Amino acid sequence: MNAISTNLLLLLLLLGFCCYCLYLYFYLYAYVSIQLLLLYNSSPAIVVMYNLLSLLATLVSVCGVSRSSNVLSVLNGRIFGGDNINISSRPYQVTLLLHNKHHCGGVIYNENTIITAAHCLIDVPPSEFKVRAGSSCWNKGGSLIQVASFKLHENFNAKSLANDIALIRLANDLTFNSKIKPTPLANTVPVDGAAAIVSGWGITDKTANIRDTFPLKSVDVNIIGRDACASATYRYGSSIELSMICAQDAGKDACIGDSGGPLVSNGQLVGIVSWGKSCAKEKYPGVYADVAYFHDWIENTAKNMK
């Protein structure tokens, strides 16, 4: 075989390899897009952005630079390592439904106001949301009420997730009973190491499918204050803002689907599930909106909402 034939063969092999890579990428693009749309109710814009970021991360990794882990894990706080519970033990917990599917958690503040994470409400009109209260299952039972309006914190930052808190106004009032009750707001942050409970309908392990997770779950964690969470002990550093606190225990955390849900300590709401890197990952505790930090904002906004 002469030099020209050898070079032509190498060129054809290289072209075939490139075509295979393109085929594989677009196949994965389509698969991930469908999963995001069906499982996480993501908007088309989020799907496109996720896939572009994934492609960029792949290209960067080929060049020998470490890439960040799952983008969705960073954007979505969500119960890992938890146990099934009855709603009567967490009567303040609600599910926020988008197109009649579990989207995020929420917490009852009063008869017509729900506290949740601001990132749960981005780019979706109130008319597309409903809240289910008083049921251990997100897809049946309890009271199902249409969302009338919502208010994101004025300084919410979708990139850093600073001030990741919002209030929802219901179209009709809740009727309080043993399965539907508010929980008091914390005025101060619990001490580091304080026992806390986080609950939700999110993914329960790293291989689970959110559509298969029907029962309400909770897990015991320990509070990690803002300063400690931003210290060298953990790996978030400057990503931990003044409006955040953290919590975790070995193998236990909030995970995908728990965003907007409650972190409760000593009978008081101390945090709203916000974000984290992966689920129950060592050195990366769950990050929550600090309710004590937002105490006055919650009270004042609830009074003025329509």
Phi, psi and omega per residue, in radians:
M1 nan 2.201 -3.100
N2 -1.373 3.037 -3.065
A3 -1.092 -0.658 -3.116
I4 -1.135 -0.763 3.131
S5 -1.109 -0.700 3.130
T6 -1.102 -0.797 3.136
N7 -1.114 -0.681 3.125
L8 -1.128 -0.716 3.125
L9 -1.109 -0.760 3.119
L10 -1.096 -0.693 3.128
L11 -1.119 -0.738 3.123
L12 -1.143 -0.694 3.099
L13 -1.108 -0.739 3.124
L14 -1.127 -0.735 3.119
L15 -1.109 -0.735 3.110
G16 -1.102 -0.701 3.117
F17 -1.117 -0.744 3.127
C18 -1.108 -0.729 3.121
C19 -1.106 -0.705 3.119
Y20 -1.105 -0.735 3.130
C21 -1.092 -0.734 3.112
L22 -1.126 -0.752 3.105
Y23 -1.040 -0.805 -3.122
L24 -1.099 -0.745 -3.125
Y25 -1.096 -0.839 -3.087
F26 -1.213 -0.528 3.034
Y27 -1.108 -0.826 3.126
L28 -1.144 -0.646 3.107
Y29 -1.015 -0.846 -3.126
A30 -1.129 -0.734 -3.121
Y31 -1.097 -0.850 -3.122
V32 -1.114 -0.671 3.122
S33 -1.045 -0.797 -3.140
I34 -1.119 -0.733 3.132
Q35 -1.101 -0.733 3.136
L36 -1.120 -0.745 -3.112
L37 -1.198 -0.709 -3.081
L38 -1.410 -0.726 -3.006
L39 -1.565 -0.596 -3.011
Y40 -2.025 0.060 3.092
N41 0.965 0.601 -3.097
S42 -1.311 2.612 3.077
S43 -1.294 2.738 3.116
P44 -0.971 -0.639 3.137
A45 -1.089 -0.727 3.125
I46 -1.143 -0.698 3.135
V47 -1.060 -0.852 3.134
V48 -1.053 -0.796 -3.133
M49 -1.075 -0.756 -3.138
Y50 -1.040 -0.798 -3.104
N51 -1.196 -0.641 3.077
L52 -1.120 -0.738 3.100
L53 -1.118 -0.669 3.123
S54 -1.117 -0.746 3.100
L55 -1.093 -0.769 3.123
L56 -1.068 -0.754 3.138
A57 -1.092 -0.665 3.122
T58 -1.126 -0.787 3.126
L59 -1.089 -0.722 3.134
V60 -1.125 -0.710 -3.103
S61 -1.145 -0.600 3.102
V62 -1.093 -0.562 -3.141
C63 -1.414 0.053 3.057
G64 1.588 0.230 3.130
V65 -1.823 2.320 -3.119
S66 -1.065 2.393 3.109
R67 -1.831 2.714 3.111
S68 -1.255 2.771 3.117
S69 -1.377 -3.138 -3.042
N70 -0.553 2.077 -3.133
V71 -1.056 -0.687 -3.128
L72 -1.112 -0.596 3.137
S73 -1.145 -0.563 3.129
V74 -1.322 -0.665 -3.085
L75 -1.393 -0.427 -3.071
N76 -2.086 1.998 3.042
G77 -1.109 2.598 2.840
R78 -2.860 nan nan
I79 nan 2.249 -3.078
F80 -2.112 2.098 -3.108
G81 1.422 0.466 -3.043
G82 -1.809 -3.135 -3.130
D83 -2.132 2.614 3.054
N84 -1.105 2.430 3.111
I85 -2.383 2.889 3.060
N86 -1.660 2.516 -3.104
I87 -1.015 -0.449 -3.134
S88 -1.112 -0.367 3.080
S89 -1.515 -0.260 3.074
R90 -2.384 1.072 -3.007
P91 -1.172 -0.180 3.122
Y92 -1.487 -0.187 -3.074
Q93 -1.430 2.359 3.016
V94 -2.282 2.849 2.999
T95 -1.876 2.390 3.053
L96 -1.711 2.021 -3.085
L97 -1.723 2.351 3.030
L98 -2.057 2.069 -3.063
H99 0.963 0.687 3.067
N100 1.162 0.379 3.042
K101 -2.195 2.569 -3.141
H102 -1.007 2.245 -3.099
H103 -2.081 -0.838 -3.134
C104 -2.679 2.993 3.008
G105 -1.641 3.090 3.087
G106 -2.839 2.970 -3.077
V107 -2.307 2.339 3.129
I108 -1.271 2.165 3.065
Y109 -1.720 -0.835 3.020
N110 -2.628 -2.924 -3.024
E111 -1.009 -0.504 -3.080
N112 -2.284 0.294 -3.094
T113 -2.295 2.315 3.132
I114 -2.093 2.404 3.037
I115 -1.693 2.378 3.091
T116 -2.626 -3.042 3.097
A117 -1.524 2.434 -3.121
A118 -1.066 -0.636 -3.066
H119 -1.177 -0.268 3.093
C120 -1.251 -0.303 -2.977
L121 -1.960 0.066 -3.049
I122 -1.118 2.298 2.968
D123 1.069 0.428 3.078
V124 -2.270 2.267 3.135
P125 -1.242 2.671 -3.136
P126 -0.965 -0.578 -3.067
S127 -1.082 -0.318 -3.107
E128 -1.593 -0.041 -3.125
F129 -1.877 2.578 2.935
K130 -2.340 2.764 3.089
V131 -2.099 2.307 3.029
R132 -1.941 2.187 3.136
A133 -2.138 2.694 3.032
G134 1.376 0.342 3.125
S135 -2.350 2.488 3.073
S136 -1.346 -0.243 3.123
C137 -1.973 2.403 -3.098
W138 -1.302 -0.339 -2.992
N139 -1.829 0.085 3.126
K140 -2.859 2.784 3.047
G141 1.379 3.117 3.098
G142 1.163 -2.696 3.137
S143 -1.947 2.185 3.128
L144 -1.876 2.090 -3.035
I145 -2.277 2.401 3.097
Q146 -1.202 2.506 3.030
V147 -1.423 2.284 3.137
A148 -1.597 -0.737 -3.116
S149 -2.839 2.946 3.016
F150 -2.625 2.832 -3.095
K151 -2.353 1.995 3.034
L152 -1.423 2.624 3.073
H153 -1.015 2.406 -3.054
E154 -1.041 -0.507 -3.093
N155 -1.856 0.368 3.086
F156 -1.083 2.327 3.132
N157 -2.047 1.934 -3.064
A158 -1.177 -0.351 -3.134
K159 -1.447 -0.892 -3.111
S160 -1.567 -0.249 -3.044
L161 1.083 0.441 2.973
A162 -1.194 2.524 3.131
N163 0.994 0.765 -3.075
D164 -1.460 1.261 -3.111
I165 -2.569 2.588 -3.119
A166 -2.682 2.767 3.054
L167 -2.037 2.469 3.103
I168 -1.968 2.311 3.033
R169 -1.774 2.184 -3.124
L170 -1.443 2.640 3.121
A171 -1.227 -0.500 3.109
N172 -2.351 2.678 -3.128
D173 -1.276 2.572 2.981
L174 -1.350 2.609 3.007
T175 -1.798 1.995 -3.063
F176 -1.247 2.466 3.053
N177 -2.730 -2.876 -3.079
S178 -1.151 -0.307 -3.121
K179 -1.923 -0.058 3.140
I180 -2.370 1.817 -3.120
K181 -2.590 2.629 3.015
P182 -1.379 2.941 3.019
T183 -2.230 2.475 -3.099
P184 -1.154 2.645 3.125
L185 -1.523 2.489 3.069
A186 -1.309 2.467 3.048
N187 -1.630 -0.407 -3.131
T188 -2.340 2.745 3.108
V189 -1.364 2.322 3.088
P190 -1.049 2.747 3.126
V191 -1.156 2.688 3.090
D192 -0.997 2.349 -3.140
G193 1.595 -0.127 3.137
A194 -1.072 2.501 3.134
A195 -1.253 2.454 3.127
A196 -2.554 2.888 3.138
I197 -2.274 2.314 3.045
V198 -2.087 2.464 -3.076
S199 -2.378 2.820 3.121
G200 2.920 -3.120 -3.133
W201 -1.910 0.380 -3.032
G202 -1.402 -2.990 -3.108
I203 -1.123 2.428 -3.048
T204 -1.769 -0.248 2.989
D205 -2.723 2.996 -2.957
K206 -1.258 -0.167 3.139
T207 -1.909 0.004 -3.049
A208 -1.362 2.788 3.094
N209 -1.894 2.214 -3.066
I210 -1.029 -0.454 -3.133
R211 -1.264 -0.323 3.138
D212 -1.629 -0.048 -3.033
T213 -1.752 1.619 -3.066
F214 -1.700 -0.720 -3.067
P215 -1.301 2.645 3.019
L216 -1.239 2.432 -3.131
K217 -2.276 2.757 3.040
S218 -2.492 2.815 3.137
V219 -2.555 2.532 3.092
D220 -1.492 2.301 3.100
V221 -2.357 3.075 3.096
N222 -2.118 2.452 -3.115
I223 -1.196 2.399 2.997
I224 -2.177 1.940 -3.090
G225 -1.078 2.874 -3.084
R226 -0.985 -0.841 -3.101
D227 -1.080 -0.746 3.131
A228 -1.146 -0.709 -3.103
C229 -1.166 -0.535 3.140
A230 -1.521 -0.072 -3.083
S231 -1.400 3.076 -3.119
A232 -1.203 -0.203 3.092
T233 -1.072 -0.594 3.116
Y234 -2.033 -3.115 -2.953
R235 -2.081 0.309 3.107
Y236 -1.483 -0.594 3.127
G237 1.037 -2.262 -3.055
S238 -1.255 -0.076 3.088
S239 -1.209 -0.326 3.139
I240 -1.497 1.937 -3.082
E241 -1.541 2.974 3.123
L242 -1.047 -0.469 -3.069
S243 -1.509 0.186 -3.027
M244 -2.124 2.628 2.887
I245 -2.304 2.985 -3.104
C246 -2.265 2.864 3.080
A247 -2.806 2.566 3.125
Q248 -3.035 2.857 2.917
D249 -2.565 2.875 -3.069
A250 -0.986 2.054 3.108
G251 1.267 0.228 -3.087
K252 -2.278 2.401 -3.084
D253 -3.037 2.920 2.867
A254 -1.318 2.727 -3.114
C255 -2.537 -2.815 -2.996
I256 -1.133 2.089 3.123
G257 1.933 -0.114 -3.087
D258 -1.692 -0.135 -3.111
S259 -0.851 2.434 3.131
G260 1.510 -0.163 -3.101
G261 -1.431 3.064 -2.996
P262 -1.581 2.467 2.871
L263 -1.971 2.009 -3.016
V264 -2.070 2.350 3.092
S265 -2.371 2.278 3.124
N266 0.948 0.677 3.079
G267 1.334 0.168 -3.134
Q268 -2.175 2.567 3.083
L269 -1.313 2.022 -3.100
V270 -1.929 -0.329 -3.116
G271 -2.707 2.761 3.039
I272 -2.065 2.194 -3.100
V273 -0.963 2.206 -3.064
S274 -2.109 -1.139 -3.068
W275 -2.781 3.107 3.091
G276 3.121 2.918 3.091
K277 -1.771 1.941 -3.017
S278 1.083 -2.767 -3.108
C279 -2.301 2.192 3.127
A280 0.989 0.580 3.139
K281 -1.468 2.320 -3.112
E282 -0.996 2.399 -3.139
K283 1.297 0.001 3.112
Y284 -2.250 1.376 -3.140
P285 -1.179 2.891 3.047
G286 -1.195 2.503 -3.108
V287 -1.949 2.389 -3.029
Y288 -2.274 2.609 2.944
A289 -1.216 2.285 -3.068
D290 -1.395 1.892 -3.066
V291 -1.126 -0.657 3.104
A292 -1.052 -0.670 3.118
Y293 -1.100 -0.607 -3.080
F294 -1.764 0.167 -3.016
H295 -0.922 -0.921 -3.110
D296 -1.154 -0.677 3.131
W297 -1.080 -0.745 3.137
I298 -1.076 -0.857 -3.110
E299 -1.084 -0.822 -3.091
N300 -1.204 -0.716 -3.130
T301 -1.170 -0.706 3.128
A302 -1.070 -0.634 -3.141
K303 -1.196 -0.557 -3.012
N304 -1.762 -0.061 -3.133
M305 -1.252 2.604 3.094
K306 -2.002 nan nan
